[in-house]
Amino acid sequence: VVDYGSWLGPIARFLLGILHFFYNLIPNYGVGIILLTILVKIALFPLVWKSAISMRKLQIVAPKMKSIREKYKDDKYRMNAEMMALYKTEKVNPVGGCLPLLLQMPVFFALYRVFFVSIELRHAPFFLWITDLSSHDRFLVTPILMTLLMWLQQHLTPLPPIDEDNEAMKMQRSMMKWMPIMFGAIMLFLP
């Protein structure tokens, strides 16, 4: 009766089966969700690692890419040919950082679908003040805690130094500054 979606359905039902398994071990859906999340993160870690390695390699090659762009800014064909040669000699793939992240998206969408649609979580208690996993935290402790932890995590992650002419880096820094607040506001009234 519950619709998990057409193409996400099999993944969502598989994740729900794992959630039920954890619930049978420890009869608390909150703990089951935490264990399922840890399991999904462990299963997807190789993709995250590959993406991080690829992005790091591209970051190292970035100065060479910048010089090629400046040198051949009027000749797009030559610039693309030089870039492809650089990718080949440095053994980097510009899509290598994004592709592993794209492969994770169906799993995360299916996981969201499981939490959003599953009837099992309705009126399921977790601990202390969280008496219903399908309603928002009425004391707002979890969204505030998430916002603070996200802010802390971003400040522990080193960012490359900002260039005066690098508009993308300025934009990324600005986005990183406001992201925890935006996510905190979004999560205030979500279950």
Stockholm file with secondary structure:
# STOCKHOLM 1.0

chainA/1-191         VVDYGSWLGPIARFLLGILHFFYNLIPNYGVGIILLTILVKIALFPLVWKSAISMRKLQIVAPKMKSIREKYKDDKYRMNAEMMALYKTEKVNPVGGCLPLLLQMPVFFALYRVFFVSIELRHAPFFLWITDLSSHDRFLVTPILMTLLMWLQQHLTPLPPIDEDNEAMKMQRSMMKWMPIMFGAIMLFLP
#=GR chainA/1-191 SS CCCCCSSSHHHHHHHHHHHHHHHHHSSCHHHHHHHHHHHHHHHHHHHHHHHHHHHHHHHHHHHHHHHHHHHTTTCHHHHHHHHHHHHHHHTCCTTTTTHHHHHHHHHHHHHHHHHHHCGGGTTCCCSTTCCCTTSCCTTCHHHHHHHHHHHHHHHHSCCCCCCTTCHHHHHHHHHHHHHHHHHHHHHTTCC
#=GC SS_cons         CCCCCSSSHHHHHHHHHHHHHHHHHSSCHHHHHHHHHHHHHHHHHHHHHHHHHHHHHHHHHHHHHHHHHHHTTTCHHHHHHHHHHHHHHHTCCTTTTTHHHHHHHHHHHHHHHHHHHCGGGTTCCCSTTCCCTTSCCTTCHHHHHHHHHHHHHHHHSCCCCCCTTCHHHHHHHHHHHHHHHHHHHHHTTCC
//
